Amino acid sequence: MEITQSTDGPQDVLDPALGPAPYPVLAVDAAGSVTRLNGAARSLLGMIPGGMLHDRAPGWLAAAHHALAAAPVPVRAESAPSLPEPIAQGSIGDRFFAAHAVPDGDPAGTVWWLLDVTENRRLERELAAERERTSFLDDASSQLLASLNLERCMEVTVRLAARHLADAALVIAPGSGRSHPVSYCGPDGEVQHQELLVDPADVPGLAEAMQGFPPVPSRWIDPAAAPSWVAREDLGELTAMVVTALPGHGVPAGALVLLRRGGGCAFSDGEETVARLFAARAGAAMSAACVYAEQASITDTLMRELLPPRTTRLPEAELAARYRPSGDGELVGGDFYDLHPAADDPGAAPESLVVLGDVCGKGLEAAVLTGKIRNTLRALVPLAGDHQRVLELLNGTLLNSDSTRFVTLVLASLHQEGGRVRLRLTSAGHGAPLIVRAGGEVESADTRGSLIGVLEEITSTTATVLLEPGDTCLLYTDGITEAVGGPLGEEMFGDERLRAELRGCGGMPPEALVERVHMLAAEWVGAGAHDDMAVIAITAPRRYHLSAVGGQGPGRFTA
């Protein structure tokens, strides 16, 4: 139905568009009387001209007109006016409308255009919900990936699930036998970690969810059928419960149980989809944490076998050792040492054996070969009275292995003779040990030999050295002498510089001596790269020791 009006005014410009307009349009005067309306408005509101707006129109529209009459919309001067922003919005029946107002020709009169925005509002709500879900999942991913600790991942999972997806949540992780780690978060946000005896068959769908891949669909269950460790008394009446698998990286990561209390609504399709997406992220994080924990445990076990032993006092002499791998973040490398004290067992070696070695290369691969060599030498300790035989057997072992690396070694057998220590020193491709006398003289042991792991036949020369009380035998790897640095940063520390420094270390305790050597090499290198460094000092015990007099004063020597 067309609206017709011959009076001059702004409506003259608008009238040609009002009749065929697809939107409800009605003109209302200042008193609230409907003066004109088109067919769409008549059909929507069930009104005719002359009726009062507040009689048939929704209250929100009548209130908007009343407020507008007190403050009229200014008359537009444009030749092609456009609708202003909506003044009011509200529902009419099951639809939602936005009301736009333009001035009418009558004083304080208004033409109302009603635009159906029901679909727009639905799309806006869906867009807002999708943004909220995306933000939640993004935040969840950040928090879950912030730690590789399994308990921490379980804690984050149940806390986020109880806050955003349900009133309470549980995570059941794979366990040993019937014992499973379980994390629970209730409405108060507090997380509980427990180790429970759980039979997955007691909860419908839990056994399937715990299997890992392929992930099974979420399982809705009757809360009344859940055991007490799931449907806890403090939650009261439960409305809905769902069991969702936590798919891991090819291994079971556990299951997520979501619970909603009485008075709440069941899970919608959108919420269930978000729960599955969240579970996928949580499962991936928990799976990664499990793999990391397993690898860390294996690494720790293997590393304990590769780390240098703790130095102890040997029966024949005082001993100190120091090791520094090439990388600051590394614990093991190609340099190594081992100690085998003499035992009273008749089948054991009659002397203590000290081994210092340097495997070609550095890092973990060299450390693995180091472990093999140390294990082989440990088995050959009963033969340590014959250094040549020990080296031959070790050489054969390396030649028959898959490794292409070689090793240099120094074997030192210790035997006490009165107050002195007799050393048998054998070098296998390694630098000769240095003897630092108590008076400051520095000597080189006369020993040499072939590399181990290269030639079928090897040779070696064993030197016998007698250490008087206070004398020290220094074993070291080439990481010390070949350390590159100095004032210009391009010079090796070298054997002569080491000898010169050792002349001032006569009579120094073994702990202080190894610390001094390492400090000199570290200062020479500075912040530059360096090879693995290992040093052992074997010192013949002194006949005298320093004791304080009454706990005061500098002390005196006593026998």
C-alpha positions in Angstrom: 0.0 0.0 0.0 1.5 3.3 -1.1 1.8 6.3 1.2 0.6 9.4 -0.5 1.1 12.9 0.7 0.9 16.2 -1.3 2.1 18.5 1.4 5.5 20.0 0.6 8.4 18.9 2.9 11.1 16.3 3.3 8.5 13.5 2.8 8.1 14.7 -0.8 11.6 13.5 -1.5 11.0 10.2 0.3 7.5 9.3 -0.7 8.3 7.8 -4.1 10.4 5.2 -2.3 8.0 4.4 0.5 5.3 2.5 -1.2 7.3 -0.3 -2.8 9.8 -0.4 0.0 10.3 -4.0 1.2 10.7 -2.8 4.8 7.8 -1.8 7.2 7.5 2.1 7.1 5.1 4.2 9.2 4.7 7.9 9.8 3.9 9.0 13.3 3.0 12.5 14.5 4.2 14.2 17.6 1.2 12.9 19.6 2.0 9.3 18.7 -0.8 8.8 16.1 0.1 6.8 13.1 -0.7 9.0 10.1 0.5 6.7 7.3 2.0 3.2 6.9 2.8 0.9 4.0 1.6 -2.6 3.5 4.6 -4.2 5.2 4.1 -2.2 8.3 0.3 -2.9 8.3 1.0 -6.7 8.0 3.7 -6.6 10.7 1.9 -4.4 13.3 -1.7 -5.0 12.4 -2.3 -1.3 12.4 -4.3 1.2 10.3 -3.8 4.9 9.9 -5.2 6.9 12.8 -4.4 4.4 15.5 -2.1 5.2 18.4 1.4 3.8 18.2 1.5 2.6 21.8 -1.7 0.6 21.3 -0.3 -1.9 18.8 3.4 -1.3 18.4 5.9 -2.9 20.8 6.8 -0.9 23.8 10.4 -0.3 22.8 9.3 1.4 19.5 6.7 3.6 21.3 9.2 4.6 23.9 11.7 5.5 21.2 9.1 7.7 19.5 8.2 9.4 22.7 11.8 10.2 23.4 12.4 11.4 19.9 9.4 13.7 20.0 11.1 15.6 22.8 14.2 16.0 20.8 13.3 15.8 17.0 15.7 14.6 14.4 17.2 17.5 12.4 16.0 17.9 8.9 18.6 16.6 6.4 19.5 18.9 3.5 21.0 16.2 1.3 19.3 15.6 -2.1 19.5 11.9 -1.7 19.1 11.2 2.0 20.2 7.9 3.5 19.0 6.2 6.6 20.7 7.3 9.8 21.9 4.9 12.5 19.1 3.0 14.2 17.7 4.7 17.2 16.2 1.6 18.9 16.2 -2.1 18.5 13.8 -4.8 19.7 11.8 -7.8 18.9 8.4 -8.1 17.2 7.1 -11.6 17.4 10.0 -14.0 16.8 11.9 -11.5 14.7 14.3 -8.7 15.7 14.2 -5.2 14.1 16.3 -2.0 14.1 14.2 1.2 14.0 15.6 4.1 11.9 14.0 7.5 12.1 13.8 10.3 9.6 11.9 13.6 10.0 8.4 13.9 8.7 6.8 17.1 7.3 4.6 17.6 10.3 6.1 19.4 13.2 7.9 16.7 15.4 6.5 14.0 13.1 8.7 11.0 12.3 8.9 8.4 9.6 10.0 5.0 11.1 11.8 2.5 9.0 11.9 -1.0 10.5 14.7 -3.2 9.2 14.6 -6.9 10.0 18.1 -7.7 11.5 17.3 -11.1 12.9 19.7 -12.9 10.6 22.4 -10.3 11.1 22.1 -10.7 14.9 22.4 -14.5 14.5 25.5 -14.1 12.4 27.0 -11.6 14.8 26.3 -13.9 17.7 27.9 -16.8 15.9 30.9 -14.7 14.9 31.4 -13.5 18.5 31.1 -17.1 19.7 33.6 -18.3 17.1 36.0 -15.5 18.1 35.6 -16.4 21.7 36.2 -20.1 21.0 39.3 -19.3 18.9 40.6 -17.0 21.6 40.1 -19.8 24.2 41.7 -22.5 22.1 44.7 -20.1 21.3 45.1 -19.3 25.0 44.8 -23.0 25.9 47.5 -24.0 23.3 49.9 -21.4 24.8 49.4 -22.5 28.3 49.6 -26.2 27.5 52.8 -25.8 25.5 54.4 -23.8 28.2 55.6 -26.9 30.0 56.8 -30.4 29.3 55.8 -31.6 32.8 52.9 -34.1 32.6 51.4 -33.1 36.0 51.5 -29.4 34.9 49.8 -30.2 31.6 47.1 -32.1 33.4 46.6 -29.2 35.8 46.2 -26.7 33.0 43.8 -29.0 31.2 41.4 -29.5 34.0 41.5 -25.9 35.1 40.7 -24.5 31.7 38.0 -27.2 31.1 36.3 -26.4 34.4 36.5 -22.6 33.7 35.4 -22.6 30.1 33.7 -25.9 29.2 31.9 -27.3 32.3 31.5 -26.9 36.0 34.0 -29.6 36.8 36.5 -31.7 34.9 38.8 -34.7 35.4 41.8 -35.9 33.4 42.7 -39.6 33.7 46.2 -40.4 32.4 47.6 -43.8 31.5 49.1 -45.5 34.5 50.7 -48.7 35.7 48.2 -51.5 36.1 45.1 -50.1 37.7 46.8 -47.1 39.2 46.2 -44.0 37.2 47.2 -40.3 37.7 44.0 -38.4 38.0 43.6 -34.6 38.1 40.3 -32.9 39.2 39.2 -29.3 39.2 35.8 -28.3 40.6 33.8 -25.1 40.5 36.2 -23.5 43.0 39.1 -23.7 40.6 41.3 -25.7 42.9 43.2 -28.6 41.3 43.7 -31.9 43.0 46.3 -34.5 41.9 45.7 -38.1 43.0 46.9 -41.6 42.2 43.7 -43.7 42.1 43.0 -47.3 41.5 40.7 -46.9 38.5 38.9 -49.6 36.4 38.1 -47.8 33.1 35.3 -50.3 32.5 33.4 -48.7 35.4 32.9 -45.5 33.4 31.1 -46.1 30.0 33.4 -45.0 27.2 36.4 -44.4 29.4 38.2 -47.6 28.3 37.8 -46.8 24.6 39.0 -43.2 25.2 42.1 -44.4 27.0 43.2 -46.5 24.1 44.7 -43.5 22.2 44.6 -43.7 18.4 42.3 -43.9 16.6 40.4 -41.3 18.7 36.9 -42.4 19.4 33.8 -40.0 19.4 32.8 -38.3 22.7 30.6 -40.6 24.8 27.6 -39.1 26.7 26.8 -41.0 29.9 24.2 -40.9 32.6 25.8 -39.1 35.6 23.9 -41.5 37.9 26.0 -44.4 36.4 29.3 -42.8 37.1 31.4 -44.0 40.1 31.9 -41.6 43.1 35.4 -40.7 42.1 34.0 -39.1 39.0 30.5 -37.8 40.1 31.8 -36.3 43.4 29.3 -35.5 46.1 30.4 -31.8 46.4 29.1 -31.2 42.9 25.5 -32.0 43.8 23.0 -33.0 41.1 24.7 -33.4 37.7 22.9 -32.5 34.5 25.3 -33.8 31.9 28.6 -35.8 31.6 30.7 -36.5 28.6 33.9 -38.6 28.2 36.3 -37.3 25.5 39.5 -39.0 24.4 42.8 -37.1 24.6 44.5 -38.2 21.4 48.3 -38.1 21.6 51.1 -38.5 19.1 50.4 -42.1 18.4 50.4 -43.0 22.1 47.5 -42.9 24.6 47.4 -39.6 26.4 44.4 -40.2 28.6 40.8 -39.0 28.7 38.9 -35.9 29.7 35.6 -36.0 31.6 33.4 -32.9 31.6 30.6 -32.5 34.2 27.8 -29.9 34.4 25.7 -29.5 37.6 21.9 -29.3 38.1 20.4 -26.1 36.8 22.9 -25.9 34.0 22.2 -26.8 30.4 23.5 -29.8 28.4 26.3 -29.4 26.0 25.4 -27.9 22.6 26.8 -29.1 19.3 29.1 -26.1 19.2 30.3 -26.7 22.8 31.0 -30.3 22.1 33.0 -29.4 19.0 35.1 -26.9 21.1 35.6 -29.6 23.7 37.0 -32.0 21.1 39.3 -29.4 19.7 40.5 -28.6 23.2 41.0 -32.2 24.0 43.1 -32.6 20.8 45.4 -29.8 22.0 45.6 -31.1 25.6 46.3 -34.7 24.3 49.1 -33.5 22.1 50.7 -31.5 25.0 50.3 -34.4 27.5 51.7 -36.9 24.9 54.7 -34.6 24.3 55.2 -34.3 28.1 55.2 -38.2 28.4 57.7 -38.6 25.6 59.9 -36.0 27.1 59.8 -37.5 30.5 60.6 -40.9 29.1 63.5 -39.6 27.1 64.8 -37.5 30.0 64.7 -40.7 32.2 66.6 -42.7 29.6 69.1 -39.8 29.1 69.7 -39.5 32.8 70.3 -43.2 33.2 72.7 -43.3 30.3 74.4 -40.0 31.4 75.2 -41.5 34.8 77.2 -44.1 33.0 79.1 -41.6 30.9 79.9 -39.0 33.5 83.4 -39.1 35.0 83.6 -40.8 38.4 83.9 -39.0 41.6 87.5 -38.8 42.7 88.3 -40.6 45.9 91.5 -41.0 47.9 93.4 -44.0 46.6 95.2 -46.3 49.0 98.6 -45.4 47.7 98.3 -41.7 46.9 96.3 -38.5 47.0 94.4 -37.8 43.9 92.3 -35.0 42.3 90.7 -34.7 38.9 88.9 -32.1 36.9 86.9 -32.3 33.6 85.4 -29.6 31.4 83.6 -30.5 28.2 83.9 -28.4 25.1 80.4 -27.1 25.1 79.1 -25.0 28.0 75.7 -26.8 28.0 77.3 -30.3 27.7 78.0 -32.8 30.5 80.1 -35.4 28.6 82.5 -35.5 25.7 85.5 -37.3 24.3 87.9 -36.8 27.2 87.5 -39.2 30.1 89.2 -40.6 33.1 88.6 -43.6 35.4 89.8 -44.9 38.7 90.1 -48.5 39.8 91.4 -48.7 43.4 93.4 -51.8 44.5 91.3 -54.3 46.4 92.0 -57.0 48.9 90.4 -59.6 46.7 93.1 -62.0 45.5 91.5 -62.0 42.0 91.7 -58.2 41.7 94.6 -56.1 40.4 97.3 -55.8 43.1 97.7 -52.1 42.2 95.4 -49.1 41.8 94.9 -48.2 38.1 94.2 -44.7 36.8 93.2 -44.2 33.2 93.1 -40.9 31.2 91.9 -40.9 27.6 90.9 -38.8 24.7 88.5 -40.1 22.0 88.7 -38.5 18.6 86.0 -35.9 18.3 83.7 -34.4 20.9 80.1 -34.3 21.9 77.6 -37.1 22.4 79.0 -39.5 19.7 82.4 -39.3 21.3 80.9 -39.8 24.7 79.1 -43.0 23.6 82.5 -44.5 22.5 84.0 -43.3 25.8 81.4 -45.3 27.7 82.3 -48.4 25.6 86.0 -47.9 26.3 85.5 -47.4 30.0 83.4 -50.6 30.3 86.0 -52.6 28.4 88.8 -51.3 30.6 86.8 -52.1 33.7 86.6 -55.7 32.5 90.4 -55.7 31.8 91.4 -54.4 35.3 92.5 -57.8 36.5 95.1 -57.8 33.7 96.4 -54.3 34.6 99.7 -55.7 35.6 100.5 -56.0 31.9 99.8 -52.6 30.3 100.7 -53.8 26.8 98.2 -56.7 27.0 95.4 -54.4 28.2 96.1 -52.1 25.3 96.1 -54.9 22.8 92.8 -56.3 24.0 91.2 -52.8 23.9 92.7 -52.2 20.4 91.1 -55.4 19.2 87.8 -54.5 20.6 87.7 -51.1 18.9 88.9 -52.6 15.5 86.0 -55.1 15.7 83.4 -52.4 16.4 81.5 -50.2 13.9 83.2 -47.1 15.2 85.8 -45.3 13.0 87.1 -43.2 15.8 90.3 -43.8 17.7 91.5 -43.1 21.2 94.7 -42.0 23.0 95.3 -43.3 26.5 97.6 -43.1 29.5 97.6 -46.0 32.0 99.0 -45.3 35.4 99.5 -48.2 37.9 100.2 -47.2 41.5 102.2 -49.2 44.1 103.3 -47.8 47.5 106.8 -48.4 48.6 107.3 -47.1 52.2 106.5 -43.4 52.0 107.0 -43.2 48.3 104.7 -44.1 45.3 106.0 -46.2 42.4 104.2 -45.4 39.1 104.2 -47.5 36.0 103.1 -45.1 33.2 102.2 -46.3 29.6 101.2 -43.9 26.9 99.2 -45.0 23.9 99.4 -42.2 21.4 98.9 -39.7 24.2 101.1 -36.9 25.5 103.6 -38.0 28.1 102.6 -37.3 31.8 104.6 -34.6 33.6 106.3 -35.1 37.0 106.2 -32.0 39.2 108.7 -32.5 42.0 108.1 -30.9 45.4 111.0 -28.6 44.7 109.5 -27.2 41.5 111.4 -29.3 38.9 109.3 -30.6 36.0 110.1 -33.8 34.2 108.5 -35.7 31.3 107.9 -39.4 31.8 109.7 -41.5 29.1 106.7 -43.4 27.7 105.1 -43.6 24.2 102.9 -45.9 22.2 100.5 -46.4 19.3 97.0 -45.0 18.9 94.3 -47.4 19.9 91.7 -48.4 17.3 93.8 -47.7 14.1 96.4 -50.4 13.6 96.2 -54.2 13.9 99.6 -54.3 15.8 100.4 -51.8 18.5 103.5 -51.0 20.5 104.1 -49.2 23.8 106.8 -48.3 26.2 106.2 -48.3 29.9 108.1 -45.9 32.2 108.6 -46.4 35.9 108.6 -43.2 38.0 109.2 -42.9 41.7 107.3 -40.1 43.5 108.8 -38.8 46.7 106.4 -37.3 49.3 105.0 -34.1 47.8 105.8 -35.0 44.2 102.9 -35.1 41.7 102.3 -36.9 38.4 100.1 -34.8 36.1 98.0 -36.5 33.4 96.2 -34.2 31.0 94.5 -34.2 27.6 95.5 -32.0 24.6 92.5 -29.7 25.4 94.9 -28.0 27.8 98.0 -27.6 25.6 96.1 -27.0 22.4 93.8 -24.4 23.8 93.9 -21.4 21.4 93.8 -17.9 22.7 96.2 -15.6 24.3 96.7 -11.8 23.8 96.0 -12.1 20.0 93.5 -14.9 20.3 95.4 -17.2 17.8 98.2 -18.8 19.8 98.2 -22.3 21.4 98.9 -22.5 25.1 101.5 -25.2 24.3 103.6 -27.6 26.3 106.4 -25.2 27.2 104.1 -22.7 28.7 102.5 -25.4 30.7 105.9 -26.6 32.0 106.9 -23.0 32.9 103.7 -22.6 34.9 104.1 -25.9 36.7 107.6 -25.0 37.9 105.9 -22.6 40.3 103.5 -25.3 41.6 106.0 -27.6 43.4 104.5 -29.1 46.5 101.0 -27.9 45.7 98.2 -30.2 46.9 96.6 -32.1 44.0 93.2 -30.3 44.2 94.9 -26.9 43.9 97.1 -28.1 41.1 94.3 -29.3 38.8 92.4 -26.2 39.6 95.4 -24.1 38.7 95.9 -25.9 35.3 92.3 -25.5 34.4 92.2 -21.9 35.4 95.3 -21.2 33.2 93.7 -22.9 30.2 90.4 -21.1 30.7 92.1 -17.7 31.0 94.1 -18.4 27.9 91.0 -19.4 25.8 88.8 -16.6 27.2 85.4 -16.6 25.5 86.6 -18.6 22.5 85.9 -22.2 21.6 87.9 -25.0 23.2 88.2 -28.8 23.1 87.4 -31.1 26.0 89.8 -30.7 29.0 90.7 -33.4 31.5 93.4 -33.3 34.2 94.4 -35.7 36.9 97.0 -35.1 39.6 98.5 -38.1 41.6 100.5 -36.9 44.6 102.6 -39.0 47.0 101.5 -38.3 50.5 103.7 -36.0 52.7 105.4 -37.3 55.8 104.2 -34.2 57.6 100.9 -32.3 57.8 100.0 -28.9 59.0 98.1 -28.6 62.3 97.0 -25.6 64.3 98.3 -25.0 67.8 95.4 -24.9 70.2 93.2 -23.8 67.3 95.2 -20.6 67.0 98.1 -19.3 64.9 99.5 -20.3 61.6 100.2 -23.9 62.7 103.3 -26.2 62.7 104.5 -29.4 61.0 104.0 -32.6 63.0 104.9 -36.1 62.2 
